[in-house]
């Protein structure tokens, strides 16, 4: 392999240096994305707290699914499903 071939191979794998404008835009976007992630984490924490309160309220009103007939039985089944979903989310 000649020096020319080695140079061509090296140049083929080099990453070009971005312009200042592209670098600045990427930097600003990264700052924006970090801020959005922080906001979403804060909102997620608030929603989890609200969900915990809802679960406590739901637990207080939840009646064993083995009782009741017809409409009440279907309501209890749905309540049991919701209860399992709440437990999954709050893990």
N, CA, C and O atoms as a DFTB+ gen file, in Angstrom:
364 C
 N C O
     1  1       0.861      -1.172       0.000
     2  2       0.000       0.000       0.000
     3  2       0.906       1.234       0.000
     4  3       1.826       1.342       0.810
     5  1       0.639       2.131      -0.893
     6  2       1.468       3.337      -0.999
     7  2       1.014       4.381      -0.004
     8  3      -0.068       4.284       0.574
     9  1       1.849       5.374       0.188
    10  2       1.490       6.476       1.086
    11  2       0.240       7.192       0.601
    12  3      -0.569       7.649       1.408
    13  1       0.080       7.290      -0.703
    14  2      -1.091       7.942      -1.282
    15  2      -2.362       7.162      -0.916
    16  3      -3.378       7.768      -0.574
    17  1      -2.316       5.844      -0.982
    18  2      -3.461       4.998      -0.622
    19  2      -3.790       5.142       0.860
    20  3      -4.957       5.225       1.241
    21  1      -2.766       5.169       1.680
    22  2      -2.965       5.337       3.125
    23  2      -3.616       6.682       3.411
    24  3      -4.534       6.759       4.228
    25  1      -3.161       7.735       2.760
    26  2      -3.726       9.070       2.938
    27  2      -5.184       9.112       2.503
    28  3      -6.016       9.693       3.200
    29  1      -5.508       8.507       1.363
    30  2      -6.889       8.470       0.868
    31  2      -7.792       7.728       1.855
    32  3      -8.910       8.169       2.125
    33  1      -7.313       6.605       2.391
    34  2      -8.100       5.838       3.363
    35  2      -8.330       6.655       4.634
    36  3      -9.431       6.658       5.184
    37  1      -7.296       7.340       5.095
    38  2      -7.395       8.183       6.281
    39  2      -8.412       9.305       6.069
    40  3      -9.251       9.556       6.933
    41  1      -8.339       9.969       4.935
    42  2      -9.258      11.071       4.631
    43  2     -10.694      10.586       4.495
    44  3     -11.630      11.313       4.826
    45  1     -10.871       9.366       4.010
    46  2     -12.223       8.828       3.848
    47  2     -12.915       8.614       5.192
    48  3     -14.142       8.667       5.269
    49  1     -12.145       8.376       6.244
    50  2     -12.727       8.094       7.556
    51  2     -12.722       9.291       8.493
    52  3     -13.168       9.173       9.635
    53  1     -12.241      10.412       8.053
    54  2     -12.211      11.599       8.909
    55  2     -13.598      12.218       8.987
    56  3     -14.360      12.191       8.020
    57  1     -13.913      12.771      10.143
    58  2     -15.161      13.497      10.336
    59  2     -14.876      14.974      10.116
    60  3     -13.952      15.525      10.715
    61  1     -15.662      15.617       9.263
    62  2     -15.401      17.038       9.028
    63  2     -15.720      17.882      10.267
    64  3     -16.623      17.557      11.037
    65  1     -14.979      18.950      10.440
    66  2     -15.196      19.871      11.553
    67  2     -16.363      20.779      11.179
    68  3     -16.354      21.385      10.107
    69  1     -17.385      20.883      12.063
    70  2     -18.526      21.739      11.720
    71  2     -18.152      23.220      11.771
    72  3     -17.195      23.616      12.437
    73  1     -18.921      24.011      11.062
    74  2     -18.701      25.449      11.104
    75  2     -19.140      25.971      12.477
    76  3     -19.835      25.276      13.218
    77  1     -18.737      27.180      12.801
    78  2     -19.112      27.764      14.086
    79  2     -20.627      27.864      14.205
    80  3     -21.176      27.600      15.275
    81  1     -21.310      28.239      13.133
    82  2     -22.769      28.384      13.154
    83  2     -23.450      27.041      13.446
    84  3     -24.395      26.969      14.233
    85  1     -22.952      25.983      12.797
    86  2     -23.539      24.658      13.040
    87  2     -23.263      24.200      14.462
    88  3     -24.136      23.632      15.117
    89  1     -22.050      24.446      14.939
    90  2     -21.711      24.076      16.306
    91  2     -22.583      24.835      17.302
    92  3     -23.105      24.251      18.252
    93  1     -22.737      26.144      17.079
    94  2     -23.546      26.978      17.980
    95  2     -24.996      26.515      17.983
    96  3     -25.626      26.448      19.038
    97  1     -25.530      26.193      16.801
    98  2     -26.921      25.711      16.707
    99  2     -27.073      24.389      17.464
   100  3     -28.058      24.193      18.175
   101  1     -26.113      23.493      17.315
   102  2     -26.172      22.213      18.022
   103  2     -26.079      22.427      19.532
   104  3     -26.771      21.766      20.307
   105  1     -25.223      23.353      19.937
   106  2     -25.055      23.664      21.356
   107  2     -26.347      24.240      21.933
   108  3     -26.776      23.837      23.014
   109  1     -26.962      25.173      21.224
   110  2     -28.222      25.773      21.680
   111  2     -29.332      24.724      21.750
   112  3     -30.131      24.725      22.687
   113  1     -29.382      23.835      20.765
   114  2     -30.396      22.787      20.766
   115  2     -30.193      21.841      21.950
   116  3     -31.157      21.404      22.579
   117  1     -28.940      21.534      22.244
   118  2     -28.649      20.659      23.381
   119  2     -29.105      21.302      24.687
   120  3     -29.679      20.625      25.541
   121  1     -28.856      22.600      24.852
   122  2     -29.327      23.320      26.043
   123  2     -30.849      23.289      26.120
   124  3     -31.417      23.051      27.186
   125  1     -31.513      23.532      24.977
   126  2     -32.975      23.508      24.917
   127  2     -33.499      22.122      25.292
   128  3     -34.440      22.003      26.077
   129  1     -32.884      21.064      24.724
   130  2     -33.321      19.700      24.997
   131  2     -33.129      19.352      26.472
   132  3     -33.998      18.719      27.071
   133  1     -32.009      19.754      27.061
   134  2     -31.771      19.502      28.486
   135  2     -32.833      20.175      29.347
   136  3     -33.322      19.584      30.309
   137  1     -33.189      21.409      29.003
   138  2     -34.211      22.136      29.744
   139  2     -35.570      21.445      29.615
   140  3     -36.304      21.328      30.596
   141  1     -35.901      20.990      28.408
   142  2     -37.169      20.295      28.196
   143  2     -37.217      18.996      28.989
   144  3     -38.253      18.658      29.562
   145  1     -36.118      18.273      29.025
   146  2     -36.059      17.021      29.781
   147  2     -36.266      17.286      31.264
   148  3     -36.981      16.541      31.935
   149  1     -35.642      18.349      31.782
   150  2     -35.832      18.705      33.194
   151  2     -37.301      19.013      33.463
   152  3     -37.857      18.571      34.469
   153  1     -37.944      19.786      32.549
   154  2     -39.361      20.114      32.725
   155  2     -40.227      18.865      32.699
   156  3     -41.150      18.727      33.502
   157  1     -39.931      17.957      31.781
   158  2     -40.721      16.726      31.680
   159  2     -40.542      15.845      32.909
   160  3     -41.495      15.212      33.361
   161  1     -39.331      15.800      33.453
   162  2     -39.103      15.024      34.674
   163  2     -39.880      15.623      35.840
   164  3     -40.441      14.894      36.658
   165  1     -39.911      16.957      35.914
   166  2     -40.658      17.621      36.981
   167  2     -42.157      17.337      36.834
   168  3     -42.834      17.044      37.820
   169  1     -42.666      17.423      35.622
   170  2     -44.080      17.118      35.379
   171  2     -44.382      15.665      35.707
   172  3     -45.426      15.360      36.284
   173  1     -43.477      14.773      35.342
   174  2     -43.660      13.353      35.630
   175  2     -43.740      13.117      37.131
   176  3     -44.570      12.338      37.600
   177  1     -42.876      13.791      37.884
   178  2     -42.891      13.651      39.343
   179  2     -44.217      14.152      39.919
   180  3     -44.785      13.523      40.811
   181  1     -44.710      15.286      39.408
   182  2     -45.988      15.817      39.871
   183  2     -47.137      14.858      39.552
   184  3     -48.019      14.635      40.381
   185  1     -47.117      14.300      38.350
   186  2     -48.169      13.370      37.957
   187  2     -48.124      12.090      38.790
   188  3     -49.167      11.527      39.123
   189  1     -46.920      11.633      39.126
   190  2     -46.817      10.447      39.977
   191  2     -47.381      10.725      41.363
   192  3     -48.051       9.870      41.942
   193  1     -47.117      11.911      41.902
   194  2     -47.670      12.270      43.206
   195  2     -49.199      12.307      43.147
   196  3     -49.875      11.816      44.052
   197  1     -49.732      12.890      42.082
   198  2     -51.182      12.925      41.909
   199  2     -51.736      11.514      41.788
   200  3     -52.787      11.207      42.350
   201  1     -51.041      10.665      41.063
   202  2     -51.481       9.284      40.890
   203  2     -51.454       8.539      42.223
   204  3     -52.327       7.712      42.487
   205  1     -50.464       8.826      43.062
   206  2     -50.409       8.202      44.386
   207  2     -51.624       8.609      45.214
   208  3     -52.221       7.779      45.900
   209  1     -51.989       9.890      45.145
   210  2     -53.174      10.357      45.867
   211  2     -54.425       9.665      45.338
   212  3     -55.288       9.248      46.111
   213  1     -54.517       9.545      44.010
   214  2     -55.673       8.871      43.401
   215  2     -55.728       7.416      43.839
   216  3     -56.805       6.882      44.104
   217  1     -54.570       6.777      43.916
   218  2     -54.517       5.369      44.322
   219  2     -55.001       5.220      45.760
   220  3     -55.758       4.299      46.067
   221  1     -54.569       6.119      46.645
   222  2     -55.025       6.063      48.041
   223  2     -56.547       6.205      48.109
   224  3     -57.218       5.473      48.836
   225  1     -57.061       7.123      47.366
   226  2     -58.496       7.366      47.301
   227  2     -59.190       6.133      46.737
   228  3     -60.215       5.696      47.261
   229  1     -58.639       5.581      45.683
   230  2     -59.207       4.397      45.048
   231  2     -59.161       3.205      46.000
   232  3     -60.128       2.450      46.100
   233  1     -58.031       3.034      46.703
   234  2     -57.905       1.933      47.663
   235  2     -58.961       2.045      48.763
   236  3     -59.504       1.039      49.221
   237  1     -59.240       3.252      49.172
   238  2     -60.213       3.463      50.240
   239  2     -61.611       3.044      49.783
   240  3     -62.379       2.491      50.570
   241  1     -61.947       3.307      48.504
   242  2     -63.272       2.984      47.986
   243  2     -63.369       1.597      47.356
   244  3     -64.469       1.098      47.122
   245  1     -62.243       0.984      47.085
   246  2     -62.256      -0.299      46.378
   247  2     -62.828      -1.392      47.263
   248  3     -62.423      -1.559      48.413
   249  1     -63.786      -2.140      46.701
   250  2     -64.418      -3.262      47.404
   251  2     -63.950      -4.533      46.721
   252  3     -63.715      -4.531      45.513
   253  1     -63.811      -5.602      47.459
   254  2     -63.351      -6.879      46.908
   255  2     -64.141      -7.232      45.653
   256  3     -65.365      -7.101      45.624
   257  1     -63.435      -7.682      44.616
   258  2     -64.067      -7.956      43.323
   259  2     -64.928      -9.207      43.338
   260  3     -65.658      -9.455      42.379
   261  1     -64.866      -9.988      44.379
   262  2     -65.650     -11.225      44.428
   263  2     -67.102     -11.004      44.806
   264  3     -67.877     -11.960      44.784
   265  1     -67.507      -9.795      45.152
   266  2     -68.886      -9.543      45.584
   267  2     -69.669      -8.837      44.493
   268  3     -69.092      -8.231      43.590
   269  1     -70.994      -8.920      44.585
   270  2     -71.859      -8.171      43.677
   271  2     -72.293      -8.968      42.464
   272  3     -71.697      -9.996      42.142
   273  1     -73.328      -8.498      41.795
   274  2     -73.881      -9.145      40.606
   275  2     -74.024      -8.122      39.491
   276  3     -74.139      -6.925      39.753
   277  1     -74.016      -8.584      38.257
   278  2     -74.310      -7.747      37.101
   279  2     -73.420      -6.530      36.994
   280  3     -72.198      -6.639      36.888
   281  1     -74.060      -5.346      37.024
   282  2     -73.346      -4.077      36.847
   283  2     -72.284      -3.886      37.913
   284  3     -71.160      -3.476      37.625
   285  1     -72.653      -4.188      39.142
   286  2     -71.711      -4.012      40.245
   287  2     -70.502      -4.924      40.038
   288  3     -69.366      -4.517      40.280
   289  1     -70.746      -6.149      39.591
   290  2     -69.650      -7.081      39.357
   291  2     -68.712      -6.575      38.260
   292  3     -67.492      -6.672      38.390
   293  1     -69.283      -6.036      37.183
   294  2     -68.442      -5.509      36.100
   295  2     -67.671      -4.279      36.579
   296  3     -66.523      -4.073      36.186
   297  1     -68.294      -3.467      37.421
   298  2     -67.606      -2.297      37.972
   299  2     -66.431      -2.729      38.835
   300  3     -65.356      -2.133      38.780
   301  1     -66.646      -3.781      39.640
   302  2     -65.578      -4.292      40.489
   303  2     -64.437      -4.857      39.645
   304  3     -63.265      -4.679      39.978
   305  1     -64.786      -5.542      38.544
   306  2     -63.758      -6.094      37.671
   307  2     -62.927      -4.963      37.071
   308  3     -61.699      -5.041      37.032
   309  1     -63.600      -3.912      36.604
   310  2     -62.902      -2.762      36.038
   311  2     -62.043      -2.094      37.115
   312  3     -60.912      -1.686      36.851
   313  1     -62.584      -1.988      38.318
   314  2     -61.832      -1.398      39.431
   315  2     -60.583      -2.202      39.737
   316  3     -59.527      -1.635      40.017
   317  1     -60.699      -3.517      39.683
   318  2     -59.539      -4.373      39.935
   319  2     -58.472      -4.171      38.853
   320  3     -57.281      -4.132      39.162
   321  1     -58.890      -4.043      37.590
   322  2     -57.957      -3.803      36.494
   323  2     -57.244      -2.461      36.672
   324  3     -56.032      -2.361      36.480
   325  1     -58.009      -1.434      37.039
   326  2     -57.419      -0.104      37.262
   327  2     -56.415      -0.169      38.407
   328  3     -55.340       0.427      38.340
   329  1     -56.776      -0.896      39.453
   330  2     -55.893      -1.025      40.608
   331  2     -54.575      -1.677      40.199
   332  3     -53.515      -1.226      40.632
   333  1     -54.612      -2.714      39.388
   334  2     -53.391      -3.370      38.931
   335  2     -52.561      -2.418      38.053
   336  3     -51.333      -2.408      38.142
   337  1     -53.224      -1.627      37.215
   338  2     -52.508      -0.672      36.369
   339  2     -51.835       0.401      37.219
   340  3     -50.698       0.784      36.942
   341  1     -52.515       0.883      38.239
   342  2     -51.921       1.879      39.135
   343  2     -50.674       1.315      39.815
   344  3     -49.650       1.990      39.913
   345  1     -50.771       0.085      40.277
   346  2     -49.613      -0.533      40.914
   347  2     -48.446      -0.646      39.942
   348  3     -47.300      -0.422      40.332
   349  1     -48.715      -0.991      38.674
   350  2     -47.662      -1.109      37.667
   351  2     -46.967       0.233      37.428
   352  3     -45.739       0.304      37.376
   353  1     -47.760       1.292      37.284
   354  2     -47.197       2.620      36.995
   355  2     -46.374       3.140      38.153
   356  3     -45.355       3.800      37.948
   357  1     -46.801       2.851      39.354
   358  2     -46.137       3.403      40.546
   359  2     -44.956       2.566      41.025
   360  3     -44.388       2.863      42.076
   361  1     -44.575       1.539      40.291
   362  2     -43.411       0.731      40.684
   363  2     -42.154       1.554      40.642
   364  3     -41.073       1.046      40.940
